[in-house]
């Protein structure tokens, strides 16, 4: 396969004469206010041209693309994404060899979003395209990011996140015939070796010995055996341990409770949580935080077949609790249940974050712009919420009261994997998972609406987004500072 060459992106400390420039400005009371004073002379001309500098507006003047940011007091970090995409869209139409994006004057949060968005928006997934590069119209060859020197650490950090997100987009976009549970375990091994992290693999036999019968029930209908790769980052002298768990359904047909055919192709994205954990471990190896981080990524398929789990079947999970499987399409929580209990038992973590494309109810509630968050510890949830304010990943907390736990108590077993009423689907799924965490502070992120898009949403094209990576990495930074 031949992939299209992407523009080279780099950081510069001095301007490049003769290059096409991108400059940013606010629009306030009919006046254009520039982030850098170097462009003040263009103000009267832009105002004469009726350029209002609304968010995402763009115009070309004297080989400079001016991009609007809207009103200063309404400009949030996430709005920088739209500004970056608008700038790059204009850049593509000009097809200039050298482009300088002048990011001087941005505050740290806005700046990180801008840098992140440039890297993410320029990256295209075309792993299986056969059209040759020379058949495609050329884009800019070099995109230079010009910014204040005090923002260098922020720029490097945003680049690490973006590169991890782009890596995750590539692997999450892969179809099930390529990204099998075995292939994903090998992907994790290669990443661990390259990143100099510890790696081990739990096979189907290991899972059977451990009593991971909920996970095995999901895998039972597939000809491909499940895998559970584990990557460990150990910090010298660390006093805290964070466990990350990602749902890794390489394909989810629904099993015997078969899904409708329309949109079933998108069920290759049901591995997005596990892929996100892979991306986090990639970034963590570079960021080297002061706490231990353990990533567990259970990969399996959920398929119908003669050996598939049937509605009404009862299994005993790793922690000894019994589960009535009333709907085989509520499979993600079964996979996560065993891994949550195993991870807490094995690693004794202080904190656990799991990420999963778990419920369609979360998509209905929050759409594509925020992930659902539920927790057993409000102080930890507050930390994650604060981390999300940087703008890369938005989260919205839903309640997890004891009444919701009552809704998933079983009739013939301890638990059932869906409630009888179908109400509060995202919350009852989290309540089910809560039965498999006993001591650790735990946050569950339902990324069903944010992990992939069927349409472009800035700064992403359609397909996988790497949702969850940024908010978790920001949370790690807060955990390093926390005394809790």
C-alpha positions as CSV (number, residue, x, y, z in Angstrom):
1,X,0.0,0.0,0.0
2,X,1.2,3.5,-0.8
3,X,0.4,6.2,1.7
4,X,0.2,9.9,0.9
5,X,3.1,11.9,2.1
6,X,2.1,14.3,4.9
7,X,3.6,17.8,5.3
8,X,6.6,17.9,7.6
9,X,5.7,19.9,10.8
10,X,8.4,21.5,12.9
11,X,9.0,24.2,15.5
12,X,10.9,27.4,14.6
13,X,12.3,30.2,16.8
14,X,12.8,32.7,14.0
15,X,10.4,33.7,11.2
16,X,11.0,32.5,7.6
17,X,10.9,35.3,5.1
18,X,8.9,34.7,2.0
19,X,6.8,31.9,3.5
20,X,3.0,32.0,3.5
21,X,1.9,33.0,7.0
22,X,-1.1,32.2,9.2
23,X,-1.9,34.8,11.7
24,X,-4.7,34.8,14.3
25,X,-7.0,37.6,15.5
26,X,-10.0,38.4,17.6
27,X,-13.0,40.3,16.4
28,X,-14.3,42.9,18.9
29,X,-16.8,45.7,18.2
30,X,-15.9,45.7,14.5
31,X,-12.2,45.9,15.2
32,X,-9.6,43.3,14.4
33,X,-7.2,42.6,17.4
34,X,-4.1,40.6,16.6
35,X,-2.4,38.1,18.9
36,X,1.0,39.4,17.5
37,X,1.7,43.0,17.0
38,X,3.6,42.2,13.9
39,X,0.3,42.3,12.0
40,X,-1.3,45.4,13.4
41,X,-0.6,47.3,10.2
42,X,-3.2,45.1,8.4
43,X,-6.0,46.0,10.8
44,X,-7.5,49.0,8.8
45,X,-7.4,47.0,5.5
46,X,-9.1,44.0,7.0
47,X,-11.8,46.1,8.5
48,X,-12.2,47.8,5.2
49,X,-12.6,44.3,3.7
50,X,-15.4,43.7,6.2
51,X,-13.5,40.9,7.9
52,X,-15.2,40.3,11.2
53,X,-12.7,37.7,12.6
54,X,-15.5,35.5,13.8
55,X,-14.4,32.1,15.0
56,X,-13.1,30.1,12.0
57,X,-13.4,33.0,9.5
58,X,-10.4,33.3,7.2
59,X,-9.1,35.7,4.6
60,X,-5.9,36.1,2.5
61,X,-4.1,39.4,2.4
62,X,-0.5,39.9,1.2
63,X,0.5,36.2,1.4
64,X,-0.9,36.0,5.0
65,X,-4.0,34.0,6.0
66,X,-5.8,35.7,8.8
67,X,-7.9,33.5,10.9
68,X,-10.6,34.7,13.3
69,X,-11.0,33.6,16.9
70,X,-14.2,35.4,17.7
71,X,-14.6,37.5,20.8
72,X,-11.7,37.3,23.3
73,X,-13.8,36.7,26.4
74,X,-15.7,33.9,24.7
75,X,-12.6,32.1,23.3
76,X,-12.2,28.7,25.0
77,X,-9.3,26.2,24.6
78,X,-11.4,23.9,22.5
79,X,-12.2,26.7,20.1
80,X,-8.5,26.7,19.0
81,X,-9.3,23.4,17.3
82,X,-11.7,25.0,14.9
83,X,-9.3,27.9,14.2
84,X,-6.5,25.4,13.4
85,X,-8.7,23.4,11.0
86,X,-9.9,26.6,9.3
87,X,-6.2,27.7,8.9
88,X,-5.1,24.4,7.4
89,X,-8.2,24.2,5.1
90,X,-7.1,27.5,3.6
91,X,-3.5,26.4,3.5
92,X,-4.5,23.4,1.4
93,X,-6.2,25.5,-1.2
94,X,-3.0,27.6,-1.7
95,X,-0.6,24.6,-2.0
96,X,2.4,26.7,-0.9
97,X,5.7,24.9,-0.2
98,X,6.5,26.8,3.0
99,X,3.9,27.8,5.6
100,X,4.5,29.5,8.9
101,X,1.7,29.2,11.5
102,X,2.3,32.1,13.9
103,X,1.0,31.0,17.3
104,X,2.6,33.8,19.3
105,X,0.3,35.3,21.9
106,X,-1.8,32.3,22.7
107,X,-2.4,31.3,26.3
108,X,-1.1,27.9,27.3
109,X,-4.4,26.0,27.1
110,X,-5.4,27.5,23.8
111,X,-1.9,27.0,22.5
112,X,-1.8,23.3,23.3
113,X,-5.1,22.8,21.6
114,X,-3.8,24.6,18.5
115,X,-0.6,22.6,18.2
116,X,-2.4,19.3,18.9
117,X,-5.0,20.2,16.2
118,X,-2.3,21.0,13.6
119,X,-0.7,17.5,14.0
120,X,-4.0,15.7,14.2
121,X,-5.7,17.5,11.2
122,X,-2.7,17.0,8.9
123,X,-2.7,13.2,9.6
124,X,-4.7,11.1,7.2
125,X,-5.5,7.4,7.6
126,X,-4.9,5.8,4.2
127,X,-3.1,2.5,5.1
128,X,-5.1,0.5,2.5
129,X,-5.3,3.1,-0.3
130,X,-3.7,1.9,-3.5
131,X,-3.7,5.2,-5.3
132,X,-0.1,6.3,-5.7
133,X,1.2,9.5,-4.0
134,X,2.2,11.1,-7.3
135,X,-1.5,10.8,-8.4
136,X,-2.5,13.1,-5.6
137,X,-2.3,16.9,-5.7
138,X,0.6,18.1,-3.6
139,X,0.0,19.9,-0.3
140,X,2.4,22.2,1.5
141,X,5.7,20.4,2.1
142,X,6.7,22.1,5.3
143,X,4.5,23.6,8.0
144,X,6.5,25.6,10.6
145,X,5.0,26.4,14.0
146,X,6.3,29.7,15.3
147,X,5.6,30.6,18.9
148,X,6.8,32.2,22.1
149,X,9.8,30.5,23.7
150,X,8.0,30.1,27.0
151,X,5.5,27.8,25.3
152,X,8.1,25.2,24.2
153,X,7.3,22.7,26.8
154,X,3.6,23.0,26.0
155,X,4.4,22.5,22.3
156,X,6.4,19.3,23.0
157,X,3.7,18.0,25.3
158,X,0.9,18.7,22.7
159,X,3.0,17.0,20.0
160,X,3.4,13.9,22.2
161,X,-0.3,13.7,22.7
162,X,-1.0,14.3,19.1
163,X,1.4,11.6,17.9
164,X,-0.1,9.1,20.3
165,X,-3.6,10.0,19.2
166,X,-2.6,9.6,15.5
167,X,-1.1,6.2,16.3
168,X,-4.3,5.1,18.0
169,X,-6.4,6.4,15.1
170,X,-4.4,4.2,12.7
171,X,-4.8,1.0,14.7
172,X,-8.4,1.6,15.7
173,X,-9.3,2.3,12.1
174,X,-8.0,-1.1,11.0
175,X,-10.7,-3.7,10.1
176,X,-11.3,-6.9,12.1
177,X,-9.7,-9.2,9.5
178,X,-6.5,-7.3,10.0
179,X,-6.8,-6.2,13.7
180,X,-7.5,-9.6,15.3
181,X,-7.0,-10.2,19.0
182,X,-3.7,-11.9,18.1
183,X,-2.6,-9.0,15.9
184,X,-3.5,-6.5,18.6
185,X,-1.5,-8.4,21.2
186,X,1.5,-8.4,18.8
187,X,1.0,-4.6,18.3
188,X,1.1,-4.1,22.0
189,X,4.3,-6.2,22.3
190,X,6.0,-4.2,19.5
191,X,5.0,-0.9,21.2
192,X,6.3,-2.2,24.6
193,X,9.6,-3.3,23.2
194,X,10.1,-0.1,21.2
195,X,9.1,2.0,24.3
196,X,11.3,-0.1,26.7
197,X,8.3,-1.0,28.8
198,X,7.5,-4.3,30.5
199,X,5.1,-6.6,28.6
200,X,3.3,-9.8,29.3
201,X,0.4,-11.7,27.6
202,X,-2.4,-13.6,29.2
203,X,-3.7,-16.3,26.7
204,X,-7.0,-18.1,26.7
205,X,-5.5,-20.9,28.8
206,X,-4.3,-18.3,31.4
207,X,-7.8,-16.8,31.5
208,X,-9.3,-20.2,32.1
209,X,-6.9,-20.9,35.0
210,X,-7.7,-17.5,36.5
211,X,-11.4,-18.0,36.2
212,X,-12.1,-15.1,33.8
213,X,-15.3,-16.7,32.7
214,X,-17.2,-13.5,31.9
215,X,-14.6,-12.5,29.4
216,X,-14.4,-16.1,28.0
217,X,-18.2,-16.2,27.6
218,X,-17.9,-13.2,25.2
219,X,-15.1,-14.9,23.3
220,X,-16.8,-18.3,23.1
221,X,-18.5,-17.8,19.7
222,X,-15.4,-16.7,17.9
223,X,-12.8,-18.9,16.1
224,X,-10.2,-16.4,17.3
225,X,-9.0,-16.8,20.9
226,X,-9.0,-13.8,23.2
227,X,-5.7,-12.1,24.3
228,X,-4.9,-9.9,27.2
229,X,-1.7,-8.0,26.7
230,X,-0.4,-6.0,29.7
231,X,2.1,-3.2,29.5
232,X,3.8,-1.8,32.7
233,X,5.5,1.4,33.3
234,X,7.4,1.5,36.6
235,X,8.6,4.8,38.0
236,X,11.6,4.8,40.3
237,X,10.5,5.3,43.9
238,X,6.8,5.6,42.9
239,X,4.3,5.7,45.7
240,X,1.1,5.6,43.6
241,X,-0.1,3.1,41.0
242,X,-2.7,3.9,38.3
243,X,-4.3,1.1,36.3
244,X,-5.7,1.8,32.8
245,X,-8.1,-0.7,31.3
246,X,-9.5,-0.5,27.7
247,X,-12.3,-2.5,26.2
248,X,-10.9,-4.3,23.1
249,X,-13.7,-5.8,21.1
250,X,-11.9,-6.2,17.7
251,X,-15.4,-6.9,16.3
252,X,-18.7,-6.9,18.0
253,X,-21.5,-8.6,16.1
254,X,-23.7,-8.7,19.2
255,X,-23.3,-12.4,19.4
256,X,-26.6,-14.4,19.6
257,X,-28.3,-11.1,20.3
258,X,-27.3,-10.0,16.8
259,X,-27.0,-6.4,15.9
260,X,-28.8,-4.9,12.9
261,X,-26.7,-5.0,9.7
262,X,-26.8,-1.2,9.1
263,X,-23.7,0.3,10.7
264,X,-22.3,-3.1,11.8
265,X,-19.1,-2.3,9.9
266,X,-18.4,0.4,12.5
267,X,-18.1,-2.3,15.2
268,X,-14.4,-2.6,14.3
269,X,-14.2,0.6,16.5
270,X,-15.4,-1.3,19.6
271,X,-11.7,-1.8,20.4
272,X,-11.2,1.9,20.8
273,X,-10.8,1.8,24.5
274,X,-8.0,-0.7,24.4
275,X,-6.3,1.1,21.5
276,X,-6.5,4.3,23.6
277,X,-4.6,2.6,26.4
278,X,-2.0,1.6,23.9
279,X,-1.6,5.2,22.9
280,X,-1.4,6.3,26.5
281,X,1.4,3.8,27.3
282,X,3.2,5.2,24.2
283,X,3.0,8.7,25.6
284,X,3.8,7.7,29.1
285,X,7.1,6.1,28.0
286,X,8.1,9.5,26.8
287,X,6.6,11.7,29.6
288,X,8.0,9.4,32.4
289,X,5.6,10.4,35.2
290,X,6.5,9.7,38.8
291,X,3.8,7.1,39.4
292,X,3.4,3.5,38.2
293,X,1.0,3.0,35.3
294,X,-0.2,-0.4,34.2
295,X,-2.2,-0.8,31.0
296,X,-4.4,-3.8,30.4
297,X,-6.0,-4.4,27.0
298,X,-8.4,-7.4,26.7
299,X,-9.0,-8.1,23.0
300,X,-11.7,-10.5,21.7
301,X,-14.4,-10.8,19.2
302,X,-18.1,-11.2,20.0
303,X,-19.6,-13.6,17.4
304,X,-22.5,-15.9,17.0
305,X,-21.9,-19.6,16.5
306,X,-22.5,-23.1,17.8
307,X,-20.4,-22.5,20.9
308,X,-21.5,-18.9,21.5
309,X,-22.9,-17.8,24.8
310,X,-26.8,-17.8,24.9
311,X,-29.1,-15.3,26.5
312,X,-29.9,-16.7,29.9
313,X,-26.5,-18.4,30.5
314,X,-25.0,-17.9,33.9
315,X,-21.2,-17.6,34.5
316,X,-18.9,-17.0,37.5
317,X,-16.6,-14.0,37.1
318,X,-13.0,-13.7,38.4
319,X,-14.1,-12.3,41.7
320,X,-16.6,-15.1,42.3
321,X,-19.7,-13.2,41.5
322,X,-22.3,-14.9,39.3
323,X,-23.8,-13.2,36.3
324,X,-27.0,-13.8,34.2
325,X,-26.2,-12.9,30.6
326,X,-29.6,-11.7,29.5
327,X,-28.2,-9.9,26.4
328,X,-25.0,-11.0,24.6
329,X,-24.7,-7.6,23.0
330,X,-24.1,-6.1,26.5
331,X,-20.7,-7.8,26.2
332,X,-18.2,-5.1,27.0
333,X,-19.1,-4.9,30.6
334,X,-18.5,-8.7,30.9
335,X,-15.0,-8.3,29.4
336,X,-14.2,-5.3,31.7
337,X,-15.6,-7.0,34.8
338,X,-13.0,-9.8,34.9
339,X,-10.2,-7.5,34.0
340,X,-11.2,-4.8,36.6
341,X,-11.3,-7.5,39.3
342,X,-8.1,-9.1,38.2
343,X,-6.2,-5.8,37.9
344,X,-7.2,-4.7,41.4
345,X,-6.3,-8.1,42.9
346,X,-3.0,-8.3,41.0
347,X,-1.6,-4.8,41.1
348,X,-3.4,-3.3,44.2
349,X,-3.7,0.1,42.4
350,X,-4.6,3.4,44.1
351,X,-6.6,4.4,41.0
352,X,-8.3,2.8,38.1
353,X,-9.6,4.3,34.9
354,X,-11.4,2.2,32.4
355,X,-12.3,3.4,28.9
356,X,-15.0,1.7,26.8
357,X,-17.3,2.2,23.8
358,X,-19.9,0.7,26.2
359,X,-23.4,2.0,25.6
360,X,-25.5,3.5,22.8
361,X,-27.3,5.3,25.6
362,X,-24.2,7.5,26.2
363,X,-24.3,8.6,22.5
364,X,-28.0,9.5,22.9
365,X,-27.3,11.5,26.0
366,X,-24.0,13.3,25.1
367,X,-23.6,12.9,21.4
368,X,-20.1,13.2,19.9
369,X,-18.7,16.0,22.0
370,X,-18.3,14.6,25.5
371,X,-17.5,11.2,27.1
372,X,-19.7,10.0,30.0
373,X,-17.9,9.7,33.3
374,X,-19.0,7.7,36.4
375,X,-17.1,7.0,39.6
376,X,-17.0,5.6,43.1
377,X,-14.9,8.5,44.3
378,X,-15.9,12.1,43.8
379,X,-12.4,13.5,44.5
380,X,-10.9,11.4,41.8
381,X,-13.8,12.4,39.4
382,X,-13.2,16.0,40.1
383,X,-9.6,15.6,39.2
384,X,-10.5,14.0,35.9
385,X,-13.0,16.8,35.3
386,X,-10.3,19.4,35.9
387,X,-8.0,17.5,33.5
388,X,-10.7,17.7,30.8
389,X,-10.8,21.5,30.9
390,X,-7.7,21.6,28.8
391,X,-10.1,21.0,25.9
392,X,-8.8,17.9,24.1
393,X,-11.2,15.5,25.8
394,X,-14.5,16.8,27.4
395,X,-16.2,14.6,30.0
396,X,-19.6,14.9,31.7
397,X,-20.4,13.2,34.9
398,X,-23.4,11.1,35.4
399,X,-24.7,9.9,38.8
400,X,-23.9,6.4,40.2
401,X,-26.3,6.1,43.2
402,X,-27.1,2.8,45.0
403,X,-30.5,2.7,43.4
404,X,-28.8,2.1,40.0
405,X,-26.9,-0.9,41.6
406,X,-30.3,-2.4,42.5
407,X,-31.4,-2.3,38.9
408,X,-28.7,-4.9,37.9
409,X,-29.2,-7.4,40.7
410,X,-29.9,-10.8,39.2
411,X,-32.9,-13.0,39.6
412,X,-31.1,-16.3,39.3
413,X,-27.6,-15.1,39.9
414,X,-25.9,-12.3,41.8
415,X,-26.0,-9.9,38.8
416,X,-27.5,-9.5,35.4
417,X,-25.8,-7.7,32.6
418,X,-28.7,-5.5,31.7
419,X,-31.6,-4.0,33.6
420,X,-35.2,-5.1,33.0
421,X,-36.4,-1.7,32.1
422,X,-33.7,-0.5,29.8
423,X,-33.6,2.8,31.6
424,X,-30.4,4.7,32.4
425,X,-28.4,2.4,30.2
426,X,-25.0,4.2,30.6
427,X,-25.4,4.3,34.4
428,X,-26.6,0.8,34.9
429,X,-23.6,-0.5,32.8
430,X,-21.3,1.5,35.1
431,X,-23.1,0.1,38.2
432,X,-22.5,-3.4,36.9
433,X,-18.8,-2.6,36.6
434,X,-18.8,-1.1,40.0
435,X,-19.4,-4.6,41.4
436,X,-15.9,-5.5,40.3
437,X,-14.0,-2.7,42.0
438,X,-13.7,-3.0,45.8
439,X,-11.0,-0.6,47.1
440,X,-9.4,1.5,44.4
441,X,-10.6,4.9,43.4
442,X,-12.2,4.3,40.0
443,X,-13.4,6.3,37.1
444,X,-15.3,4.8,34.2
445,X,-15.2,6.7,30.9
446,X,-17.9,5.7,28.3
447,X,-16.4,6.9,25.0
448,X,-19.1,5.4,22.8
449,X,-19.9,8.8,21.2
450,X,-16.4,10.2,21.1
451,X,-14.2,7.3,20.1
452,X,-15.1,7.6,16.4
453,X,-17.0,9.9,14.1
454,X,-18.9,9.1,10.9
455,X,-18.4,12.7,9.9
456,X,-15.6,15.2,10.3
457,X,-15.6,17.0,13.6
458,X,-12.7,19.4,14.1
459,X,-9.9,18.7,14.3
460,X,-10.7,15.1,13.2
461,X,-11.6,13.6,9.9
462,X,-14.1,10.7,10.0
463,X,-13.1,7.6,11.8
464,X,-11.2,6.9,15.1
465,X,-10.3,9.9,17.3
466,X,-8.1,8.5,20.1
467,X,-10.7,9.8,22.7
468,X,-9.6,9.5,26.3
469,X,-5.8,9.9,25.7
470,X,-5.5,13.5,26.6
471,X,-7.8,13.6,29.6
472,X,-6.0,10.6,31.1
473,X,-2.5,12.1,30.5
474,X,-3.7,15.3,32.1
475,X,-5.1,13.4,35.0
476,X,-1.7,11.7,35.5
477,X,-0.1,15.2,35.7
478,X,-2.6,16.1,38.5
479,X,-2.1,12.8,40.3
480,X,1.7,13.6,40.4
481,X,0.9,16.8,42.2
482,X,-1.8,15.4,44.4
483,X,-1.1,14.3,48.0
484,X,-4.2,12.1,48.1
